[in-house]
Amino acid sequence: MFNKYWREYPWFFQLVQFVLLVFVCLAFFSVISIFVLPLITGISPTTLQEFSFDSSPSERINMYIVVAVGQVGMFLIPSALFAYAAHPK
């Protein structure tokens, strides 16, 4: 079924593929940001939930890292993968 470029499928099927790709990447990078990034940054998930603008600068930087990974995983990577699947050259 998926033996041709995605641009050859109807627009609705391309939209469904893109939405599924976004949700898969969102789930994957959510797991990474919840379980792996606290191991790297040294903060617990409960600290991430208690984040405020009064937090220490190191906690803010760690939270920005978590947000950046989530945003890249939700917007940049699915778009790049879809573009490659539609036009692989």
C-alpha positions as CSV (number, residue, x, y, z in Angstrom):
1,M,0.0,0.0,0.0
2,F,2.8,2.5,0.9
3,N,5.1,1.7,-2.0
4,K,4.9,5.1,-3.7
5,Y,5.6,8.7,-2.7
6,W,3.0,10.3,-0.4
7,R,2.4,13.1,-2.9
8,E,0.7,10.5,-5.2
9,Y,-2.1,9.8,-2.7
10,P,-5.2,12.0,-2.5
11,W,-5.0,15.1,-0.3
12,F,-7.3,13.8,2.4
13,F,-5.1,10.7,2.8
14,Q,-2.0,12.9,3.0
15,L,-3.6,14.9,5.7
16,V,-4.5,11.8,7.7
17,Q,-0.9,10.6,7.3
18,F,0.5,13.9,8.5
19,V,-1.9,14.0,11.5
20,L,-0.9,10.5,12.5
21,L,2.7,11.4,12.1
22,V,2.3,14.4,14.4
23,F,0.6,12.3,17.0
24,V,3.2,9.6,16.9
25,C,6.0,12.1,17.2
26,L,4.1,13.9,20.0
27,A,3.7,10.7,22.0
28,F,7.4,9.7,21.4
29,F,8.8,13.1,22.4
30,S,6.4,13.4,25.4
31,V,7.8,10.2,26.7
32,I,11.3,11.4,26.1
33,S,10.7,14.7,27.8
34,I,9.0,13.1,30.8
35,F,11.4,10.2,31.4
36,V,14.7,10.8,29.7
37,L,15.2,14.6,30.2
38,P,14.9,14.5,34.0
39,L,17.7,12.0,34.0
40,I,19.9,14.3,31.9
41,T,19.0,17.5,33.6
42,G,18.7,16.2,37.2
43,I,15.3,17.4,38.0
44,S,12.2,15.4,38.9
45,P,8.9,15.4,37.0
46,T,7.2,16.9,40.2
47,T,9.6,19.8,39.9
48,L,8.5,20.3,36.4
49,Q,4.9,20.5,37.5
50,E,5.7,23.1,40.2
51,F,7.4,25.4,37.7
52,S,6.7,29.1,38.0
53,F,8.4,32.3,37.1
54,D,9.8,32.5,40.6
55,S,11.8,29.3,40.1
56,S,15.5,29.4,40.2
57,P,17.4,30.1,36.9
58,S,18.6,26.5,36.6
59,E,15.1,25.2,36.9
60,R,13.9,27.6,34.3
61,I,16.7,26.5,31.9
62,N,15.7,22.9,32.5
63,M,12.1,23.7,31.8
64,Y,13.0,25.5,28.6
65,I,14.9,22.5,27.5
66,V,11.9,20.3,28.1
67,V,9.6,22.7,26.2
68,A,12.1,23.0,23.3
69,V,12.4,19.2,22.9
70,G,8.6,18.9,22.9
71,Q,8.2,21.7,20.4
72,V,10.8,20.3,18.0
73,G,9.2,16.8,18.4
74,M,5.8,18.1,17.6
75,F,6.4,20.6,14.9
76,L,9.8,20.4,13.2
77,I,10.4,16.6,13.0
78,P,6.9,15.6,11.7
79,S,7.1,18.3,9.1
80,A,10.5,17.3,8.0
81,L,9.6,13.6,7.9
82,F,6.4,14.3,5.9
83,A,8.3,16.5,3.4
84,Y,10.9,13.7,2.9
85,A,8.1,11.1,2.5
86,A,6.3,13.3,0.0
87,H,9.5,14.4,-2.0
88,P,12.4,12.1,-1.0
89,K,15.0,13.8,-3.3
